Amino acid sequence: MGLISLIKNVAGTVFGTVGDEVRDQYLEFFTCDSLGDNILVKKGANRMQKGRNVGSSEIISQGSVIAVPEGTALLLVDGGQIVDFTMVAGYYRWDSSTSPSVFAPGGFGENIKKTVVDAWTRMKQGGELSKQQRVYFVNLLEIRNQNFGTPAPVSYEDPAYMTVYIRLNGTFSYRIQDPVTFFRNISGNIADVYTNDDFMGTPSKPLQPRLEFLDHITEALNKCSIDTPDSPAIKFSQLPAHQGQFRNYMAEVLDQDWLQTRGVVVQAVAIGSVTPDDETRQRIQSIQTEQIYGRDQAALNAYKGRAVADGIRAAGSNEAGAGSAGAGIGMLGVAAMTMANNGVMGAPMGGAPLGGAPVAGAAMGGAAMGAAGAAAAPAGWTCSCGQAGNQGNFCMNCGAGKPAPAAPAAAGWTCSCGQTGNQGNFCQGCGAKKPAPVACPKCGWQPAPGQTSKFCPECGTQLQ
């Protein structure tokens, strides 16, 4: 059942001029219109009939002509089995007296020619052909705009931020490369058409091939994160700029299985957007902030100044009343002086910071502080973090509370056992009698009432 090529590579180009002449010479003429990007397989329709077709549309008359458009494969089916096919556009004549011709580009035809010939041989053993003959056209064009999206965040080993979790969406396209395998394993002997939705499903109701694509996205992403001499690791935010590389990785993990089992390969992958989840976004922002402050001391000083200003505003909004408001004003002056000395703000009375250009807010010294801004900052108290000049109950730098003042030493005399604050004539710790005052035999110094000492504080002479 050979397909004998009549005029190669003319379908769709000189169809109007050559087509009429060819059609007039044969009994029947089969072809199909463009299959578009949704129809994958379509049963061929008999476009004309000049002679008798033995009463059945399922039998193709000897000598009928089949036109194969560009981007389309033709499958010749007899008794439900493929007995010949072609992937080359042109006009072909049906001749059941010849063996299969298998027109295909490159070495593809050789890979399956033996299978087709074996099927033809088995059918001819009965002496005649079966009584059902059909023509099928298979779409070889790129089937585009297949939307995809990860339903949940997937992990990605980012070279800068380690393990991140991202959502990925975009589109991909595929192409039927082996029409024989696709017909045998997927579409079968259909009565009309087999569509993309029949094969892939839809994004809302995906079928197995679309789900397999989503399942292999994580595997392809892991390949993108591997650092090799020929291909450095890709940051997750730069994935959309490496569409070709991501497509190649998707082809590596999918094409071999898809081609062998379905005759299909991934043609292209386009990433629409990459979005980190909330936790990953917060961690990345924290890392970036630390990196900025580590490289830029001015940025770090600005951050500290902003933190101090926020603290002052919070103190000013305190509901404790006018007294606290007055304390807040005092703290404002001290904070301004401190920031000016550190080069964070401008000079106290306005102008440029120490050793640098003017900074926004430098005029704050003169306007807010007045004459008090020019005076020395009160001593205040020093926090354990090192911040000096604190006036309120909380540290201006770290917010720690003001430490309680040390209790004054109790009055009284100190016993030789170490007990302090004794008021009577006997020690509260050991019961020893209060010692009598002893004058220094050398210089005449006498201790105060209740005071004892082993050595004279004036000349150092031992008293006891």
SULKAFEN-V524814 format. One record per helix or strand. SS is the DSSP state (H for helix, E for strand). FROM is the first residue (numbers start at 0). TO is the last residue. If there is no record, write none. Layout:
[[SS FROM TO] [SS FROM TO]]
This chain:
[[E 1 7] [H 14 22] [E 27 30] [E 38 42] [E 44 48] [E 64 67] [E 71 77] [E 80 85] [E 89 94] [E 102 102] [H 107 123] [E 132 138] [E 142 148] [E 153 157] [E 161 175] [H 178 186] [E 192 194] [H 195 199] [E 200 200] [E 205 205] [H 207 214] [H 216 223] [H 235 261] [E 263 275] [H 277 294] [H 296 315] [H 321 340] [E 351 351] [E 357 357] [H 363 368] [H 370 373] [E 380 380] [E 389 389] [E 393 393] [E 400 400] [E 412 412] [E 421 421] [E 425 425] [E 432 432] [E 454 454] [E 461 461]]
